[in-house]
Amino acid sequence: MAYLPKSKYSIKNTPGGELLYKSNKEIYIGDYMSLSTGKYYAGTNNIQLGEELIITSINAEEVELHEPSSIDVVRHKILKENIDIFLKETESIPEENPLPTDKEYDRGYYKRYFAKRINNEIYIEIGSKTYKDIKSKKPKYDHNLYEVGDITWHLTGNVFLKNTTSIRQTQKIFRYINYHFIKLDEHKLEEELLQTHLKTNGGELYLASGKDYIGEYHINDGGPMVGPTHTEEDHPKLYYVSKLPIPPDTTYEDFLSKTLPKNGPKKQVKKQVKKTNKSKFKFKSKSNKNIKKLISKPVKRASTSTKRSGY
């Protein structure tokens, strides 16, 4: 056969199940040439063509031959059939918001996991097990439709600054993750947080309007606020980002004020024994039950009418 110009063919590859040798009807696997005439040949030699190939149907138990036509139709059938089987066996991704454990509160932070569809920017929070299943491409969920990520979420201290920093880091990959993790003090350990007479020279804190704030500020349980100390008078809140996420049909601050608090437990001083009254004690250890019973029993006092001797 004469030399075949590149404009008359394209090189493709088949993993099997799409083409057969025309001579013996055996399955062909490997590179092949697709000619503009609608014919297919094994190999990639455009001077000495390989053995002619034909398309096979995948829907019949016996091989059914076709006239030369577009192999993309057969490839589509193969892919669609495999996808349909895969989707029938998958489950919907469960949305979760796991609470931090005592150990994580002691550590001061924990990992939160999320998933988003590859074709939009809608995020859902998921558990660690679901995250691992999708990440490892287990067939339980449609791992082709979702991508997953994680974020370090802080529970103690100035969580407004710490979690803003975590969100900024995560935004390098997931640009709109800040629209999901809006409440920066969510699950925060309830502890006294008060810092006064702080000062910023700019580029650090912003008003809700996005204007850079310069001057004195303080930090309390609600985050940074304008002014050296906290007062009963209204004074603006400050934020560590110049552009606040805007939830649908409301403002950022209204959203926070209407959101039910999801804070963590109150910080308590751990004590082995807590005195409640003159003769009752509260023990945490189970091993002290017997001691507790002894202490709780009323003590019999000696009768005051007993005659004293020696006087």
C-alpha positions in Angstrom: 0.0 0.0 0.0 1.2 3.5 -0.8 2.2 6.0 1.9 -0.7 7.2 4.0 -0.6 10.9 5.0 -1.3 11.9 8.6 -4.4 13.8 7.5 -6.0 10.5 6.5 -5.7 8.7 9.9 -5.4 9.0 13.6 -3.6 6.8 16.2 -5.8 5.4 19.0 -5.6 2.7 21.7 -8.1 0.1 22.9 -7.9 -1.7 26.2 -10.0 -4.5 24.7 -13.7 -5.3 24.1 -14.0 -2.8 21.2 -12.2 -4.3 18.2 -11.6 -7.8 16.8 -9.2 -9.2 14.2 -11.3 -9.5 11.0 -9.6 -12.8 10.1 -10.2 -14.8 13.3 -12.6 -12.7 15.4 -10.2 -12.6 18.3 -10.2 -9.5 20.6 -7.6 -6.9 19.8 -5.7 -4.9 22.5 -3.3 -2.1 21.8 -2.6 0.8 19.4 -4.5 1.0 16.1 -5.0 3.3 13.1 -8.5 4.8 12.5 -8.7 5.8 8.8 -10.9 8.5 7.3 -12.6 5.8 5.3 -14.0 4.2 8.4 -11.6 1.3 8.5 -9.3 0.2 11.3 -5.9 -1.5 11.2 -3.7 -2.9 13.9 -0.5 -1.0 14.8 0.8 2.4 13.8 2.7 1.9 10.6 1.2 4.2 7.9 3.3 2.6 5.1 2.7 -1.1 5.8 -0.8 -1.3 7.3 -1.4 -4.0 9.9 -4.2 -6.5 10.0 -7.6 -5.2 9.5 -9.9 -4.8 12.5 -13.6 -4.7 12.9 -15.9 -3.3 15.7 -17.6 -5.7 18.1 -20.9 -5.2 20.0 -20.6 -5.6 23.8 -24.3 -6.2 24.4 -24.6 -9.7 23.0 -23.2 -12.9 24.5 -22.0 -13.8 21.1 -19.9 -11.4 19.1 -21.9 -9.4 16.6 -20.1 -7.8 13.7 -20.8 -4.4 12.3 -20.1 -2.6 9.1 -17.2 -0.1 9.6 -18.5 2.9 11.5 -17.4 5.2 14.3 -15.7 3.2 17.1 -16.6 6.1 19.5 -20.2 4.7 19.5 -19.0 1.4 20.8 -16.7 3.1 23.3 -19.6 5.1 24.6 -21.7 2.0 25.1 -18.9 0.3 27.1 -18.4 3.4 29.3 -22.1 4.0 29.8 -22.8 0.4 30.8 -19.9 0.4 33.3 -21.0 3.7 34.7 -24.6 2.5 35.1 -23.4 -0.6 37.0 -21.1 1.5 39.2 -23.8 4.1 40.1 -26.3 1.4 41.0 -23.9 0.2 43.7 -23.0 3.6 45.2 -24.6 5.4 48.1 -25.4 9.1 48.7 -22.7 10.9 50.6 -23.9 11.5 54.2 -23.6 15.0 55.5 -22.1 15.2 59.0 -20.8 17.7 61.6 -18.9 15.6 64.2 -18.3 17.2 67.5 -14.7 17.4 68.8 -13.6 14.8 71.4 -12.3 15.6 74.9 -8.8 14.8 73.6 -9.2 17.2 70.7 -10.4 19.9 73.1 -7.3 19.3 75.2 -5.1 19.6 72.1 -6.9 22.8 71.0 -7.8 21.8 67.4 -9.1 19.0 65.2 -9.6 18.1 61.6 -12.9 18.8 59.8 -13.6 17.2 56.4 -15.7 18.3 53.5 -16.7 17.3 50.0 -17.7 19.2 46.9 -19.0 18.2 43.5 -16.5 18.7 40.7 -18.9 20.8 38.7 -20.0 23.3 41.3 -18.9 25.1 44.5 -21.4 23.6 46.9 -19.7 22.1 49.9 -20.9 19.6 52.5 -19.2 18.6 55.7 -18.5 14.9 56.1 -17.0 12.5 58.6 -13.4 11.2 58.6 -14.5 7.7 57.4 -16.4 9.1 54.5 -13.4 11.3 53.6 -11.1 8.2 53.6 -13.5 6.1 51.5 -13.7 8.8 48.8 -10.0 9.6 49.0 -9.1 6.0 48.5 -11.7 5.6 45.7 -13.7 2.9 47.4 -16.8 2.0 45.3 -19.2 2.9 48.2 -19.5 6.5 46.9 -19.2 8.1 43.5 -15.6 9.3 43.9 -15.6 10.4 40.3 -18.2 13.1 41.0 -16.7 14.5 44.2 -13.4 15.9 45.5 -12.6 16.0 49.2 -10.5 18.0 51.5 -9.8 18.8 55.1 -9.2 21.9 57.3 -7.5 22.3 60.7 -10.2 23.8 63.0 -9.1 25.6 66.2 -11.1 25.3 69.4 -9.2 27.4 72.0 -7.6 30.8 72.2 -8.2 33.5 69.5 -10.1 31.1 67.2 -11.2 34.1 65.0 -7.6 34.7 63.9 -6.6 31.0 63.9 -9.5 29.7 61.8 -9.3 32.7 59.4 -5.7 31.6 58.8 -6.8 28.0 58.3 -9.4 29.0 55.8 -6.9 31.1 53.8 -4.6 28.2 53.6 -7.4 25.9 52.4 -8.6 28.5 49.8 -5.4 27.9 47.8 -7.1 24.7 46.6 -10.8 25.2 47.5 -11.4 28.8 46.6 -14.9 29.2 48.1 -14.5 27.1 51.2 -15.0 30.3 53.3 -18.7 30.2 52.4 -19.1 26.9 54.2 -17.1 27.6 57.3 -18.6 30.9 58.2 -19.0 30.7 62.0 -15.3 31.0 63.0 -16.0 30.2 66.7 -18.1 27.0 66.0 -17.4 24.3 68.6 -15.1 26.7 70.4 -14.3 25.8 74.0 -16.1 28.3 76.3 -13.3 30.0 78.1 -12.6 33.5 79.2 -10.8 35.4 76.4 -10.1 39.0 77.1 -7.3 41.1 75.7 -7.3 44.8 76.0 -5.4 47.9 74.8 -4.2 46.2 71.6 -3.1 48.2 68.6 -3.0 47.6 64.8 -1.2 49.8 62.3 -3.3 48.4 59.4 -3.3 45.4 57.1 -4.5 43.2 59.9 -8.1 44.0 60.8 -11.1 45.3 58.9 -14.5 46.7 59.5 -17.6 44.9 58.1 -17.5 47.4 55.1 -14.0 46.1 54.2 -12.2 49.2 55.3 -8.8 48.7 56.8 -8.8 49.5 60.5 -6.0 51.4 62.2 -6.1 52.0 65.9 -6.7 50.4 69.3 -8.9 47.3 69.7 -9.7 44.6 72.2 -10.6 40.9 71.9 -13.4 39.2 73.9 -15.4 36.0 73.5 -17.1 37.6 70.4 -13.8 38.3 68.6 -11.9 41.6 68.0 -13.8 44.9 68.4 -13.0 48.6 68.1 -11.7 50.4 71.2 -9.1 49.6 73.8 -11.6 48.0 76.2 -15.1 46.5 76.1 -17.9 48.8 77.0 -21.7 48.6 77.2 -22.1 51.0 74.3 -22.4 49.7 70.8 -19.0 49.5 69.1 -18.2 47.8 65.7 -16.8 44.3 65.4 -13.6 43.7 63.5 -12.6 40.9 61.1 -9.4 39.4 59.9 -10.5 39.5 56.3 -11.4 42.5 54.1 -14.1 40.7 52.2 -16.7 38.9 54.3 -18.6 35.9 52.9 -22.2 36.9 52.2 -24.8 34.2 52.8 -27.9 34.2 50.6 -30.6 36.8 51.4 -28.9 38.2 54.5 -25.7 39.9 55.8 -22.8 38.2 57.4 -23.4 39.7 60.8 -27.2 38.9 60.7 -26.3 35.4 59.7 -24.1 35.0 62.8 -26.6 36.6 65.1 -29.4 34.2 64.0 -27.2 31.1 63.9 -27.7 28.8 66.9 -24.5 28.6 69.0 -22.5 25.4 68.5 -19.9 26.1 71.1 -18.1 23.4 73.0 -18.1 22.6 76.7 -17.2 25.2 79.3 -13.6 25.1 80.5 -13.5 23.7 84.0 -10.8 23.3 86.5 -10.3 19.5 87.1 -10.5 18.6 90.8 -10.3 15.2 92.4 -12.6 16.2 95.3 -15.2 18.9 95.3 -16.6 20.0 98.7 -20.3 20.5 98.6 -21.3 20.9 102.3 -20.0 20.1 105.8 -20.0 16.3 105.5 -20.6 15.4 101.9 -17.9 15.1 99.2 -18.2 14.4 95.5 -15.7 11.9 94.1 -14.9 11.4 90.4 -13.0 8.1 90.8 -15.1 4.9 90.9 -12.5 3.4 93.2 -13.5 5.8 96.0 -17.2 4.6 96.3 -16.6 2.9 99.6 -14.9 5.9 101.0 -17.8 8.0 99.8 -20.3 5.8 101.6 -18.3 6.0 104.9 -18.1 9.8 104.8 -21.8 10.1 103.8 -22.9 8.1 106.9 -24.0 10.1 109.9 -21.5 9.9 112.8 -22.9 8.7 116.1 -21.8 11.2 118.8 -21.2 10.3 122.5 -24.0 11.2 124.8 -23.4 14.5 126.6 -25.0 13.2 129.7 -22.1 10.9 130.4 -20.7 11.6 133.9 -17.1 12.9 133.7 -14.7 11.6 136.3 -11.6 13.0 137.8 -12.9 16.6 138.4 
